[in-house]
């Protein structure tokens, strides 16, 4: 994969060199295919039946927690970026970035409220094996 990535960079350099641009385009295609094959081999060492990926569903609570963390990082960056763009005179891009930041903020608030309700529901409905004896 590293060699393929280096090949893509080298082919990109050839792409901007006028007499070698077709060779550069072909190099990007070949190295891109080699990179994808390398990534596939990295993820699956064997195509045997016992080497199949897990079909287990992801824990919804964990997914929500990950989304909250991601949105907590992205939202302030988008809002600050939109404010900077507006201050710099880029009105249209600034407005779009602010809108995306505000929609990300709305999603973050929704994710937090869903997670709180789910945690409260989990506390109220304990399974029989977790109930105290007696």
SULKAWO-V17000 format. One record per helix or strand of 2 or more residues. SS is the DSSP state (a for helix, b for strand). FROM is the first residue (numbers start at 1). LEN is the number of residues. If there is no record, write none. Layout:
{{SS,FROM,LEN} {SS,FROM,LEN}}
This chain:
{{a,2,14} {a,18,26} {a,49,3} {a,60,28} {a,91,34} {a,128,3}}
